């Protein structure tokens, strides 16, 4: 999340793109006027979907306990 992904090997770059913390940082950058606005919806929706899925999984695991 703190380092550029471009110089990394392909397999590690893919892991970096799958990291939800990176999505959060990208969305935060967009809120302060940095980054390209055309990606705002896509990146925000990915982060929201991941957050909802994580929340649902947490609720489900607590209900089973």
Backbone as CSV, one residue per row, in Angstrom:
resi,resn,N_x,N_y,N_z,CA_x,CA_y,CA_z,C_x,C_y,C_z
1,UNK,0.805,-1.179,0.000,0.000,0.000,0.000,0.857,1.254,0.000
2,UNK,2.094,1.190,0.477,2.951,2.367,0.538,3.986,2.419,-0.583
3,UNK,4.078,1.376,-1.386,5.104,1.309,-2.428,4.439,1.180,-3.794
4,UNK,5.062,1.710,-4.837,4.485,1.562,-6.175,4.537,0.107,-6.628
5,UNK,3.526,-0.322,-7.358,3.450,-1.711,-7.808,4.165,-1.945,-9.137
6,UNK,4.422,-0.893,-9.877,4.992,-1.044,-11.219,6.321,-1.804,-11.262
7,UNK,7.271,-1.564,-10.342,8.550,-2.275,-10.453,8.518,-3.723,-9.934
8,UNK,7.412,-4.160,-9.374,7.335,-5.510,-8.808,7.144,-6.558,-9.895
9,UNK,7.526,-7.813,-9.608,7.227,-8.903,-10.550,5.710,-9.054,-10.713
10,UNK,5.295,-9.625,-11.809,3.875,-9.731,-12.132,3.077,-10.416,-11.037
11,UNK,3.555,-11.530,-10.517,2.785,-12.275,-9.511,2.600,-11.449,-8.234
12,UNK,3.612,-10.682,-7.868,3.519,-9.857,-6.670,2.652,-8.618,-6.928
13,UNK,2.682,-8.105,-8.133,1.829,-6.979,-8.499,0.354,-7.379,-8.417
14,UNK,0.034,-8.597,-8.864,-1.346,-9.091,-8.773,-1.796,-9.204,-7.322
15,UNK,-0.899,-9.660,-6.460,-1.221,-9.718,-5.027,-1.474,-8.316,-4.484
16,UNK,-0.698,-7.362,-4.926,-0.882,-5.988,-4.482,-2.210,-5.408,-4.925
17,UNK,-2.634,-5.722,-6.145,-3.919,-5.227,-6.619,-5.081,-5.893,-5.886
18,UNK,-4.874,-7.091,-5.367,-5.931,-7.800,-4.638,-6.013,-7.374,-3.180
19,UNK,-5.088,-6.559,-2.727,-5.050,-6.138,-1.330,-6.114,-5.061,-1.074
20,UNK,-7.091,-5.333,-0.205,-8.141,-4.346,0.051,-7.619,-3.042,0.669
21,UNK,-6.501,-3.084,1.349,-5.942,-1.846,1.899,-5.536,-0.899,0.773
22,UNK,-5.080,-1.454,-0.332,-4.740,-0.617,-1.487,-5.991,0.071,-2.011
23,UNK,-7.111,-0.645,-2.055,-8.364,-0.043,-2.520,-8.752,1.104,-1.606
24,UNK,-8.578,0.906,-0.306,-8.914,1.957,0.654,-8.041,3.199,0.425
25,UNK,-6.755,2.989,0.225,-5.847,4.108,-0.020,-6.225,4.813,-1.316
26,UNK,-6.573,4.061,-2.352,-6.978,4.666,-3.626,-8.238,5.503,-3.464
27,UNK,-9.215,4.990,-2.724,-10.451,5.730,-2.504,-10.165,6.983,-1.683
28,UNK,-9.311,6.865,-0.687,-8.963,8.030,0.136,-8.274,9.098,-0.711
29,UNK,-7.391,8.676,-1.607,-6.713,9.629,-2.491,-7.727,10.372,-3.362
30,UNK,-8.752,9.646,-3.825,-9.764,10.281,-4.659,-10.568,11.323,-3.884
31,UNK,-10.787,11.087,-2.598,-11.580,12.023,-1.804,-10.854,13.337,-1.556
32,UNK,-9.535,13.339,-1.649,-8.789,14.590,-1.462,-8.364,15.209,-2.791
33,UNK,-8.895,14.677,-3.901,-8.653,15.280,-5.200,-7.467,14.736,-5.964
34,UNK,-6.872,13.655,-5.508,-5.758,13.036,-6.230,-6.266,11.829,-7.003
35,UNK,-5.540,11.414,-8.004,-5.951,10.257,-8.795,-6.932,10.652,-9.887
36,UNK,-7.315,9.697,-10.683,-8.206,9.944,-11.812,-9.655,9.701,-11.400
37,UNK,-10.538,10.678,-11.572,-11.917,10.538,-11.110,-12.715,9.436,-11.809
38,UNK,-12.311,9.028,-13.009,-13.079,8.005,-13.726,-13.000,6.643,-13.037
39,UNK,-12.013,6.456,-12.186,-11.893,5.169,-11.490,-12.569,5.182,-10.129
40,UNK,-13.127,6.305,-9.728,-13.725,6.439,-8.400,-14.816,5.402,-8.141
41,UNK,-15.754,5.265,-9.050,-16.865,4.331,-8.861,-16.414,2.885,-8.772
42,UNK,-15.530,2.502,-9.657,-15.058,1.115,-9.678,-14.291,0.775,-8.406
43,UNK,-13.387,1.635,-8.009,-12.581,1.355,-6.816,-13.419,1.427,-5.549
44,UNK,-14.320,2.372,-5.506,-15.184,2.485,-4.331,-16.097,1.273,-4.210
45,UNK,-16.649,0.835,-5.332,-17.549,-0.324,-5.278,-16.804,-1.588,-4.872
46,UNK,-15.578,-1.774,-5.335,-14.798,-2.936,-4.908,-14.575,-2.918,-3.399
47,UNK,-14.219,-1.757,-2.891,-13.955,-1.656,-1.455,-15.225,-1.902,-0.651
48,UNK,-16.356,-1.351,-1.095,-17.624,-1.543,-0.386,-18.041,-3.009,-0.437
49,UNK,-17.916,-3.654,-1.590,-18.277,-5.076,-1.695,-17.411,-5.944,-0.793
50,UNK,-16.126,-5.675,-0.764,-15.241,-6.446,0.103,-15.600,-6.229,1.575
51,UNK,-15.892,-4.995,1.942,-16.259,-4.683,3.319,-17.554,-5.379,3.707
52,UNK,-18.545,-5.352,2.832,-19.809,-6.036,3.115,-19.623,-7.539,3.233
53,UNK,-18.821,-8.120,2.346,-18.576,-9.563,2.401,-17.859,-9.933,3.696
54,UNK,-16.886,-9.130,4.095,-16.188,-9.389,5.348,-17.101,-9.250,6.553
55,UNK,-17.966,-8.242,6.529,-18.906,-8.041,7.619,-19.893,-9.207,7.703
56,UNK,-20.416,-9.637,6.552,-21.342,-10.767,6.523,-20.677,-12.050,7.023
57,UNK,-19.435,-12.268,6.629,-18.720,-13.460,7.090,-18.498,-13.418,8.598
58,UNK,-18.225,-12.232,9.122,-18.022,-12.093,10.551,-19.319,-12.371,11.312
59,UNK,-20.407,-11.821,10.851,-21.701,-12.045,11.497,-22.068,-13.527,11.446
60,UNK,-21.845,-14.151,10.302,-22.173,-15.565,10.148,-21.315,-16.426,11.090
61,UNK,-20.034,-16.114,11.192,-19.158,-16.919,12.058,-19.515,-16.725,13.532
62,UNK,-19.944,-15.525,13.900,-20.338,-15.271,15.300,-21.672,-15.948,15.606
63,UNK,-22.557,-16.067,14.617,-23.849,-16.710,14.834,-23.683,-18.219,15.013
64,UNK,-22.678,-18.791,14.365,-22.419,-20.235,14.483,-21.776,-20.597,15.795
65,UNK,-21.140,-19.639,16.440,-20.390,-19.934,17.675,-21.287,-20.131,18.871
